[in-house]
């Protein structure tokens, strides 16, 4: 089982050195959080993404439990724009890409509209549109009650072809965004018990500031 984490957009436009530093801080934060939960996973920085891979998963029940814990934890970590489970295989043909997409999404598009979105890196003898057409046709054949809607689909099916690797993403889950803690200055937040000071404190945390609270 693998999860792909995408960084907050503002991190990706930083200089190379700053982006690398922010990524390292986020990876260390994730390792610390997941270590506390004693989850059997590895965390790897890959420049444009962070990969979390579950290791030593013996049963389907254990895998489902780890997945639930990861989803719960990752939603509350500053610096993450979004994350998704990734189903991967080596690139062989358009047909095998479509088979992976059907296996991943076929159960979730009955009586719903969908669109296939493809990102592609590297040199291939086919285009992203070729992939989208093939995958869409196979999904319609496998699930006749589904329908295509490219403008406002109920389900976005996202694929990535990176060199010789194919990734089909699961549900796209939102993170907190912002910057990892502590990439900004340490601050003190005054909490009066009202609503405004709590929201301001949350925004400081989301911007990557290690925040200490003073109640008055």
Rosetta blueprint (number, residue, H / E / L):
1 X L
2 X E
3 X E
4 X E
5 X E
6 X E
7 X E
8 X L
9 X H
10 X H
11 X H
12 X H
13 X L
14 X L
15 X L
16 X H
17 X H
18 X H
19 X H
20 X H
21 X H
22 X H
23 X H
24 X H
25 X H
26 X H
27 X H
28 X H
29 X H
30 X H
31 X H
32 X H
33 X H
34 X H
35 X H
36 X H
37 X L
38 X L
39 X L
40 X L
41 X E
42 X E
43 X E
44 X E
45 X E
46 X L
47 X L
48 X L
49 X L
50 X E
51 X E
52 X E
53 X E
54 X E
55 X L
56 X L
57 X L
58 X L
59 X L
60 X H
61 X H
62 X H
63 X H
64 X H
65 X H
66 X H
67 X H
68 X H
69 X H
70 X H
71 X H
72 X H
73 X H
74 X H
75 X L
76 X L
77 X L
78 X L
79 X L
80 X E
81 X E
82 X E
83 X E
84 X E
85 X E
86 X E
87 X E
88 X E
89 X E
90 X E
91 X L
92 X L
93 X L
94 X H
95 X H
96 X H
97 X H
98 X H
99 X H
100 X H
101 X H
102 X H
103 X H
104 X H
105 X H
106 X H
107 X H
108 X H
109 X L
110 X L
111 X L
112 X L
113 X E
114 X E
115 X E
116 X E
117 X E
118 X E
119 X E
120 X E
121 X E
122 X L
123 X L
124 X L
125 X L
126 X L
127 X L
128 X H
129 X H
130 X H
131 X H
132 X H
133 X H
134 X H
135 X H
136 X H
137 X H
138 X H
139 X H
140 X H
141 X H
142 X H
143 X L
144 X L
145 X L
146 X L
147 X E
148 X E
149 X L
150 X L
151 X L
152 X L
153 X L
154 X L
155 X E
156 X E
157 X E
158 X E
159 X E
160 X E
161 X E
162 X E
163 X L
164 X L
165 X E
166 X E
167 X E
168 X E
169 X E
170 X L
171 X L
172 X L
173 X E
174 X E
175 X L
176 X L
177 X L
178 X L
179 X L
180 X L
181 X L
182 X L
183 X L
184 X L
185 X L
186 X L
187 X E
188 X E
189 X E
190 X E
191 X E
192 X L
193 X L
194 X L
195 X H
196 X H
197 X H
198 X H
199 X H
200 X H
201 X H
202 X H
203 X H
204 X H
205 X H
206 X H
207 X L
208 X L
209 X L
210 X L
211 X E
212 X E
213 X E
214 X E
215 X E
216 X L
